[in-house]
């Protein structure tokens, strides 16, 4: 007879105040997935992994003594007290003046507002200090070395990082831009403002050539553009990834990972052989397609 063992990830431990005992409860995968998304969001907003665990435990189960939090999350008591004090300083946890001391969580919606505003303030302060930091950096003594062109690679992940790098690449273009946009990326290129930059460049005497898959979606967005050199590819290039090549040197190549989450990454490079190969491919597609 085969025994079925429940996976640890599907079990959580909750404290029952009525009985004073800990209960092991099976967790449904739906809520578990939602909780994972919330944890990642709080982590990106500046909380450490254990700060997220402590906050969410109190927010979901009500007020607790530090010792209860420590035991429930298998954290050392000293670390638990430190985390609770740090969360309290940030306004995410409140102390209940009783003996023994207990802690309650700030409502989740208010916590999000606090963390977002804190993030905004930090960015604002950095922006104000940017010019001063640049001046300090330039004033530092350094050895004068001849600038040698290096062929480099950089991997970018996430829509925001890729869009920012694409904008930087295009804004620095001086002579020409060759862009192929797949049907999967045409919507994001339109809404992120990259197509607007291409229009501005074409008015600024930069030679812009845009090639896209022929499809109803691509036609809808491409026909909104005021570009003299825009074509649809009718060749069998469905698997060709989106790329942008500026001045024949700087290449941004989008990569779609074949996993459940369909994560997007991009390769940024000035590798000469790679850039020339992409340029040759683009020229061939451009001359072949109507």
C-alpha positions in Angstrom: 0.0 0.0 0.0 1.4 3.4 -1.1 1.2 6.2 1.4 0.4 9.7 0.2 2.6 12.4 1.9 1.4 16.0 1.8 4.0 18.4 0.5 5.3 20.9 3.1 4.5 23.8 0.8 0.8 23.0 1.0 0.7 23.1 4.9 0.8 26.2 7.1 0.8 26.5 10.9 -1.8 28.9 12.5 -2.2 29.8 16.2 -5.6 29.2 17.7 -6.2 31.8 20.5 -9.3 30.0 21.8 -7.4 26.7 22.5 -3.9 28.1 22.9 -2.7 25.5 20.4 -1.1 25.6 17.0 -3.1 24.1 14.1 -1.7 22.7 10.8 -3.9 23.7 7.9 -3.8 22.7 4.3 -3.4 25.7 2.0 -5.3 26.0 -1.3 -3.0 26.7 -4.3 -5.1 29.7 -5.4 -4.6 31.8 -2.2 -1.0 30.5 -2.0 -0.3 31.9 -5.5 -1.9 35.2 -4.5 0.2 35.4 -1.3 3.4 34.7 -3.3 2.5 37.7 -5.5 2.0 39.9 -2.5 5.3 38.8 -0.9 7.2 39.7 -4.1 5.5 43.1 -4.3 6.5 43.9 -0.7 10.0 42.7 -1.3 10.3 45.0 -4.3 9.1 47.9 -2.2 12.0 47.5 0.1 11.2 44.9 2.8 13.5 42.1 3.4 12.3 38.5 3.1 11.9 38.0 6.9 10.3 41.5 7.3 7.7 40.4 4.7 7.1 37.1 6.6 6.6 38.8 9.9 4.4 41.5 8.6 2.1 39.1 6.7 1.9 36.7 9.6 0.6 39.4 11.9 -1.6 41.0 9.2 -3.3 37.7 8.5 -3.6 36.2 12.0 -4.1 39.2 14.2 -2.1 40.6 17.2 0.7 38.5 18.6 3.5 38.5 21.2 7.0 38.5 19.7 7.6 35.0 21.1 4.6 33.7 19.2 5.8 35.3 16.0 9.3 33.8 16.6 7.9 30.3 17.2 5.4 30.4 14.3 8.0 31.5 11.7 11.0 29.6 13.2 13.0 32.8 13.7 15.4 33.5 16.5 13.8 35.7 19.2 16.5 38.4 18.9 16.0 38.7 15.2 12.2 38.7 15.6 12.4 41.6 18.1 14.7 43.5 15.7 12.4 43.0 12.8 9.3 44.1 14.7 11.1 47.2 15.9 12.2 48.0 12.3 8.6 47.4 11.0 7.3 49.7 13.8 9.8 52.5 12.8 8.5 52.2 9.2 4.9 52.5 10.4 3.9 49.0 9.3 3.5 47.5 12.8 2.0 49.0 16.0 2.7 48.0 19.7 -0.2 47.3 22.0 0.7 48.6 25.4 -0.2 45.5 27.5 1.8 43.0 29.5 3.2 41.1 27.7 3.7 43.5 24.8 1.8 42.5 21.7 2.0 43.8 18.1 -0.7 44.4 15.4 -0.2 45.1 11.7 -1.1 48.3 9.9 -3.9 47.6 7.4 -2.4 46.2 4.1 -3.7 49.1 1.9 -2.1 51.7 4.2 1.1 49.7 4.3 1.3 49.7 0.5 0.8 53.5 0.5 3.5 54.0 3.1 6.0 51.9 1.2 5.2 53.5 -2.2 5.6 57.0 -0.8 8.9 56.0 0.9 10.1 54.7 -2.4 9.1 57.9 -4.2 10.9 60.0 -1.6 14.1 58.1 -2.0 14.0 58.4 -5.7 13.3 62.1 -5.4 16.3 62.6 -3.1 18.5 60.7 -5.5 17.4 62.8 -8.4 18.2 66.0 -6.5 21.6 64.7 -5.6 22.4 63.3 -9.1 24.2 66.4 -10.5 26.2 66.8 -7.3 27.3 63.1 -7.4 28.3 63.4 -11.0 30.4 66.5 -10.3 32.1 64.7 -7.3 32.8 61.6 -9.5 34.3 63.7 -12.3 36.5 65.6 -9.8 38.1 62.4 -8.5 41.7 61.9 -9.7 42.1 59.0 -12.0 44.7 57.6 -14.4 44.3 58.8 -17.9 43.9 55.8 -20.1 43.2 55.6 -23.8 39.6 54.6 -24.4 39.5 51.4 -26.2 36.3 50.1 -27.8 35.3 46.8 -26.1 32.7 44.3 -27.5 30.4 43.7 -24.6 27.1 41.8 -23.7 24.5 42.7 -21.2 21.3 40.7 -20.2 18.3 42.8 -19.2 15.1 41.3 -17.6 11.6 42.8 -17.2 9.6 45.1 -19.4 10.6 48.3 -17.6 14.3 47.7 -17.9 14.1 46.7 -21.5 11.9 49.7 -22.4 14.3 52.1 -20.7 17.3 50.7 -22.5 15.4 50.7 -25.9 14.7 54.4 -25.3 18.3 55.2 -24.4 19.5 53.3 -27.5 17.1 55.1 -29.9 17.7 58.6 -28.4 21.5 58.1 -29.0 21.0 57.0 -32.6 22.7 59.4 -35.0 22.5 57.9 -38.5 20.0 55.0 -38.8 17.7 52.6 -37.0 16.7 49.1 -38.2 13.9 47.6 -36.2 12.0 44.4 -36.5 8.9 44.1 -34.3 7.2 40.7 -33.9 3.4 40.5 -33.4 4.0 39.6 -29.7 5.8 42.9 -29.0 4.0 45.4 -31.2 1.5 46.3 -28.5 4.1 47.0 -25.9 6.2 49.0 -28.3 3.2 51.2 -29.1 2.1 51.8 -25.5 5.7 52.2 -24.1 6.3 55.2 -26.4 9.0 53.5 -28.5 7.1 54.1 -31.7 6.8 57.8 -30.8 10.6 58.0 -30.5 11.0 56.3 -34.0 8.7 59.0 -35.4 10.7 61.8 -33.8 14.0 60.3 -35.1 12.6 60.1 -38.7 11.8 63.8 -38.5 15.4 64.5 -37.3 17.0 63.1 -40.4 17.7 59.7 -38.9 17.0 57.0 -41.4 14.4 54.8 -39.7 13.3 51.4 -41.2 10.6 49.5 -39.4 9.7 45.9 -40.3 6.8 44.0 -38.7 5.0 40.7 -39.0 2.0 40.9 -41.3 -1.1 40.4 -39.0 -4.3 42.3 -38.1 -2.7 43.4 -34.8 0.5 44.7 -36.4 -1.4 46.5 -39.1 -3.6 48.2 -36.5 -0.6 49.7 -34.7 1.8 50.3 -37.6 -0.7 52.2 -39.6 -1.0 54.7 -36.8 2.6 55.6 -37.3 3.9 58.4 -39.6 6.9 56.6 -40.8 8.0 56.7 -44.5 9.9 53.5 -44.3 7.6 50.8 -42.7 6.9 47.4 -44.2 5.2 44.2 -43.3 7.1 40.9 -43.6 5.1 38.2 -45.4 8.0 35.7 -45.1 8.0 32.7 -42.8 9.7 34.5 -39.9 7.2 33.9 -37.2 10.0 32.8 -34.8 12.2 35.8 -35.5 12.6 37.8 -32.3 12.1 41.6 -32.0 15.3 43.6 -32.4 16.6 47.1 -32.7 19.9 48.0 -34.3 21.2 51.6 -34.2 23.9 53.0 -36.4 24.9 49.4 -37.3 26.6 49.0 -33.9 24.3 48.8 -30.9 21.9 45.8 -30.9 19.0 45.1 -28.6 17.5 41.6 -29.1 14.4 40.5 -27.2 14.3 37.0 -25.9 11.1 35.2 -24.8 11.7 32.4 -22.3 9.8 29.2 -23.0 8.3 28.8 -19.5 5.0 29.1 -17.8 5.5 32.7 -16.8 6.6 33.7 -20.3 9.3 36.0 -18.9 10.9 38.6 -21.3 14.6 39.2 -21.4 16.8 41.1 -23.8 20.4 40.9 -25.0 22.2 44.2 -25.5 25.5 44.1 -27.4 27.9 46.0 -29.7 29.5 42.7 -30.8 30.5 43.6 -34.4 29.9 40.2 -36.0 26.5 39.8 -34.4 25.4 43.3 -35.5 26.5 42.7 -39.1 24.6 39.4 -39.2 21.4 41.1 -38.0 21.9 43.9 -40.5 22.3 41.5 -43.3 19.2 39.6 -42.3 17.2 42.8 -42.0 18.4 44.0 -45.4 17.4 40.7 -47.0 13.9 40.8 -45.5 13.5 44.4 -46.4 14.3 43.9 -50.0 12.3 40.7 -50.3 9.0 41.8 -48.6 6.6 44.2 -50.2 
